[in-house]
């Protein structure tokens, strides 16, 4: 029997407290053993589901802890690259929240550190571990909707709090870095294609960050439209429209919050079939996949090269908007 992966969390972010911390501790093959935060109050909720949790008062101490096997990084976006590299160079595999970097140039520094150390490093792109997306990719590859003609994707929520890091340029905020990774990356994941050209990038800016973005792109075999906003009512949907049918995911990124995880196919005769995936925790699935890669050598479904491709598309979008 292999030893469980001993995880440490770099920072006590709210998302780590509510989602990834519990997922790390619940996932098969691993356990949460340490967190780095200078606030005892912030550490306390983690200790409630992870008894015996060690608390380091600074990030350096956690990175250097010899009794940690892997590090999860939920820090503000602008801190990701630096701490991912530090963790790797300290001998720790890394699972870092998206976006891993602010541009491809910075992303490549993490890839170089991964290659230099020979350790696993990945962006926390949890949707590829959800069976609804695996099924969507399978249906596409089986030509369930014929030739793909267009993809339309939307993700929005309303966050007017100007003190939030997502609304600050200095911390890497913006709707595209925060949720554009989902609407861009999911189209790439299913089709295996990369954007050839950004046809339009209509972006609304506030406080130095994008709060709304309408993007049109040309891929080799289909056209793409994507909408992100942090100033609109909550909504998410991805639609793949082909010559022989439509494939739709109505809660593609946050099933449970935005509805049931469901893959819907409507063929050319208006016959609708639906497959539902209740009770799946994509964060647990993500950690279990990481653990299995570390302990059993299984291939990881979302290598850095895939995530780099999404960052490259983000860079293309921003360049087109200038």
N, C-alpha and C positions, 0 to 999 in steps of 0.2 A: 504494500500500500504506500503510495507516494505521500510525502508531507504536504499539508495544505500551504498555499501561497499566503504569506503573511504580508498584509497590506498596510501601508501608511498613507494618510491623506494630508496633502500640503495645503493647509488652510481650512477654516471652518465655514465655508460658504453655505448660504442657505440651501442651494441646490444639492450640495453634498449631504447636508443634514436630512433633507426630505426625500431624496431619491438615491443618489449613488452610495452614500454611506450604508444605509440599510441593504442596498443591493449587494454591495461587497461582502457584508457580513452574512447575508442569506445565501449567496451563491455557492454551489458545490465546488469543492476544491480549493477554497480559500477562506480567510478570516480577517477581520479588521482588528489590528493590534495597536495602532498608534495614530495620533493626529498632531499636527503642529499648529498651535494657536497660543497667543499670549493672554487670551481671555478664558478664564475658568468657566464663566457663564456660557460661552459658546461651545466649550468642550462637553459640558454636562449632558446635553441631549444625545450626543454620540455614545457616551458611556451607558446610557439607559438601554440601548440595544446591543452594545458591545462591552459587557462587563470586563473589568481588568484592563481597559484601554489605557495605554501610556500617553501622556500629554507632554509634548515638547514645546517649549516656549518660543522657539524660533525655527525657521525653516531649515537652516543649516544643520541643526541637531538631528532633525528627522531624516534628512538626506544621508547623514553619516551613520545612522543607527544600523549596527550590524545585524540586528534581529528583525529587519524588514527585508522582504523579498521583492516587492514591487511598490511603486508609488503612483497614486492617482492625484492629478493636478487640476483643481477647480478654481484656480486663482483668476483675477481679472485678465482679460485677453492679452494686454500688453506685457504681461509677466510670463506668459507661457513658454516662449522659446528659451529664455534664459534658464528657467528652472528645469525645463525638460532636459536641456543639455547638462546642467549640473547634476541632475539625478542619474543620467546615463553615465557620466564620467565618474560617478561614485559607485558604479556597479549595480544600479537599480533599473530594471525594466520600467517603462513609463506608459501610463494611459492618461492622456491629457485631454481636457475638455476642448471642444471646438469653439472658435477656430484656433487651431494649433498656432498659427502665425498670422501676421497682418499682410503678408505678401509672399510671393514665391521665393524671393531671395532669402528671406528669413526662414522659410520652410526648409529650404535646402540645407541650412545649417544644422537643423535637427536630423535630417536624413544622413548628413555627413557624420554626426555624432553617433547615430545608430550603427552606421557601417564601421566606424572606427572602433566601437566597443563590442560589436557583435550581439547587442542586446535587443530584445523586442521593444519597440516603441510604436504607439498607435494613437490616432485621434479618436476621441470617444464619439464615434458616429454610430449610435446604437441601432438605428433603424435597419441596417443591413443584417442584424441578428434576429429581427422579427420575422416570423414565418409568413406574415402577409406580404412582405417585400420579396422574400425568397420565392413565394408562389407567383407574385406578379412577374418576376423575372422569368420564371419557368414558362408561364403562359405566353409571354412575349416571344421567347425562344421557340415555342411550339407553334407560333404563328396563329394564335387563337383569334387575333384581330386582323390577320392578313398583313399587308405592308403598312408600316407605321407612317402616318402623314404628319401628325402634329402632337405635341405635348403641351398641356396647359397646367400650370401649378400655381397654387396660392397658399400663403401662410401669413396670418395677421393676428395681432393682439393689440390691446391699447395700454400703453405704458407712458403716461404723461409726467411721471415723477422725474424731474430734472436732476435730482441727486443720485438717481440710479446709474450704475456704471454703464448700462446699455445706452444711456443718453449723454455720455461724455466722450469726446474725441480722444482725450488723453489716456483713457483706459481701453481704447479699441472698440468703442460702441458703434451702434448702427444696426439697422434691420438686416442688411446684407451679411455682415459677419455673423450675426446672431442666428438668423433663421434662413438667410439665403443659401447657406450651406445645405439645407435640407431640400429646397426646391430645385437647386442646381444639381446637387450630388445624386439625388434619387433618379433623375432622368438619365444621368450617366451610368448609374449602377444597373438599371434595367436594360438599357440599350447597348452598353459598352462603347458608346460613341463619345467623341469630344467635340465641343463647339468649333465650327470653322470660322464663324464671324458673328460679332454682336451687331445686329441691325439697328437696334434702338436701346437707349438707356435713359429713361426719363426718371430723374431722381429728385425728390424733395428733401432739402437739407434744413436742419434745425440744430442750433448749438454745435455746429461742426460735424454732425453725424447725419446719415441718411435715415429718414423716418418713413419714407415711401419710395418704392422703386418698381417701375414697370419695365421689364426687359424683354426684348425680342431678339432671338438668336437663330442662326442657321446652323444646323448640324448636317453631316454628310447625307443623311437620308430622311430628315424630317425638319420641320420648323418648330420653334419653341417660344412660348410666352410664359413669363414668370412674374408674379406679383408678391412683394413683401411689404409689410407695414407694421410699425409699432405705434400707430395712431388710428387704428381702425378696430371695429368689433372683432372678437375672436372668430377665426374661420381658417380651415385648411382643407385642401382637396388637390388631388393630382389625377389628371385624365389623359390617357393615351388613346388617340383617335386613329384608327386604321381604316384600310379599305374595306374590311369585312366585319368590323365591329369596334366596340369601345370598351376599354378596360379602365375602371375607376377605383380609386381608394378614397373613401370619404373621411377617414380619420388616419391619415398616412403617417403622421409624426408623433402624435400624442394620443394614442387610442386610450379610451377611458375618460379622458378630459374632453375630447372633441367628438366622442361617439365610439361606436363599436369598431374594432379592427375587422375590416371586411374588404374583400376583393370582389368587385362586381364586373361581370362581363355581359355586354349586350351585343348580340350578333346582328347581322344585316337584316334579319327577319323580325327584329325587335324582341327576340326571346332573351330573357334576362336570367342569368344564373348568379348565385352569390355563395361565397365561401366565407365563413366567419371564424375568427380566431380569438375566442374569449379567454380571459384569465392569463394572458401572456405578459410577463414583466420583461420588457426589452432591455432594461438596465441589468437585471440579473443575468439574462441571456448573454449580454455583452461581456460581463465579468467572467462568466463561466467559460466563454470562448477564449478569453485571455488566459485564464488559469490553465485550460487544456493545452493551449499553445506552449505555455511555460513548462508544464510538468510532463506533458505527453508528446510534445513536438508536433501537434496538429497545426496545419496552416491556419493563419489568422485571416478572417474574411475581409478585413479592411486594412490593408497595408498602407504605409505612409504614401506610397506612390499614387494610390487611388485618391487619398485626401489631398495630395498636392494638385491633382487634376482639378478638383473643385476650387482650390485656391487660385489656380491659374484662370479659371473662368471668372471668379470674382475680380481678379486683377483686370481682365479684359473688359468687364462691365464698367468698372470705375474709369478706365482709360477712355471708353467710348462716351462717357458722360462729360468728359472735360471739354 
